[in-house]
Amino acid sequence: MTDQTTLSPDQARAAIRDAIRKIIPDADFDSLAEDASFQSALELDSLDFLSFVEQLSAATGIRIDESDYPDLASMATSVAFLTRSNQ
């Protein structure tokens, strides 16, 4: 991640949910555990995951490199990725 944008946890969760809802409009976040794999729990295939990454990057202004993909595996890891400062 090479950007100066830092989000609050609430902003990060909202951006993640919005990005996923653009791919899976009826995604059920109430039953999604914080550490559940998006790909398994939401049945995202590799193209869906790439769309998620693109949507998330566009919405937040945060550059997401392929090496960052493991950090976007679940809600917990995604929030941590989006909220950490770039020092």
C-alpha positions as CSV (number, residue, x, y, z in Angstrom):
1,M,0.0,0.0,0.0
2,T,1.6,3.3,-1.1
3,D,-0.8,6.1,-0.3
4,Q,-1.3,8.7,2.3
5,T,-5.0,8.0,2.9
6,T,-6.0,6.6,6.3
7,L,-9.5,5.6,7.1
8,S,-11.3,5.1,10.5
9,P,-12.5,1.6,11.1
10,D,-16.1,2.7,10.5
11,Q,-15.1,4.3,7.2
12,A,-13.2,1.2,6.2
13,R,-16.1,-1.2,7.0
14,A,-18.5,1.0,5.0
15,A,-16.1,1.1,2.0
16,I,-15.7,-2.7,2.2
17,R,-19.4,-3.3,2.4
18,D,-20.1,-0.9,-0.5
19,A,-17.5,-2.5,-2.7
20,I,-18.8,-6.0,-2.0
21,R,-22.4,-5.0,-2.5
22,K,-21.5,-3.8,-6.0
23,I,-20.5,-7.4,-6.8
24,I,-23.0,-9.2,-4.6
25,P,-26.0,-6.9,-4.0
26,D,-27.6,-9.2,-1.4
27,A,-24.5,-10.0,0.6
28,D,-25.4,-10.8,4.2
29,F,-22.9,-9.0,6.5
30,D,-24.9,-9.7,9.6
31,S,-24.0,-13.4,9.5
32,L,-20.5,-12.8,8.3
33,A,-17.9,-13.4,11.0
34,E,-15.1,-10.8,11.2
35,D,-12.5,-13.4,10.3
36,A,-14.5,-15.3,7.7
37,S,-12.9,-15.5,4.3
38,F,-14.8,-13.3,1.8
39,Q,-14.0,-15.8,-1.0
40,S,-15.4,-18.8,1.0
41,A,-18.3,-17.1,2.9
42,L,-19.5,-15.0,0.0
43,E,-18.5,-17.4,-2.8
44,L,-16.3,-14.9,-4.6
45,D,-14.4,-16.3,-7.5
46,S,-11.1,-14.8,-8.6
47,L,-12.7,-12.3,-10.9
48,D,-15.2,-11.2,-8.2
49,F,-12.3,-10.7,-5.9
50,L,-10.4,-8.6,-8.4
51,S,-13.6,-6.5,-8.9
52,F,-13.8,-6.1,-5.1
53,V,-10.2,-4.9,-5.0
54,E,-10.8,-2.4,-7.9
55,Q,-14.0,-1.1,-6.3
56,L,-12.3,-0.7,-2.9
57,S,-9.3,1.1,-4.3
58,A,-11.5,3.5,-6.3
59,A,-13.7,4.2,-3.3
60,T,-10.9,4.8,-0.9
61,G,-8.2,6.3,-3.0
62,I,-5.8,3.7,-1.6
63,R,-3.5,1.9,-4.0
64,I,-3.8,-1.8,-3.5
65,D,-1.1,-3.9,-5.0
66,E,-1.3,-7.7,-5.7
67,S,1.1,-8.2,-2.8
68,D,-1.7,-6.7,-0.6
69,Y,-4.4,-9.2,-1.6
70,P,-3.8,-11.5,1.4
71,D,-4.6,-8.4,3.6
72,L,-8.1,-8.3,2.1
73,A,-9.1,-11.9,2.9
74,S,-11.7,-11.0,5.6
75,M,-13.5,-8.1,7.1
76,A,-11.0,-8.0,10.0
77,T,-7.9,-8.1,7.8
78,S,-9.4,-5.6,5.3
79,V,-10.2,-3.1,8.0
80,A,-6.7,-3.5,9.5
81,F,-5.2,-2.9,6.0
82,L,-7.3,0.2,5.3
83,T,-6.8,1.8,8.7
84,R,-3.1,1.4,9.2
85,S,-1.0,4.5,8.6
86,N,1.6,4.5,5.9
87,Q,4.7,5.4,7.8
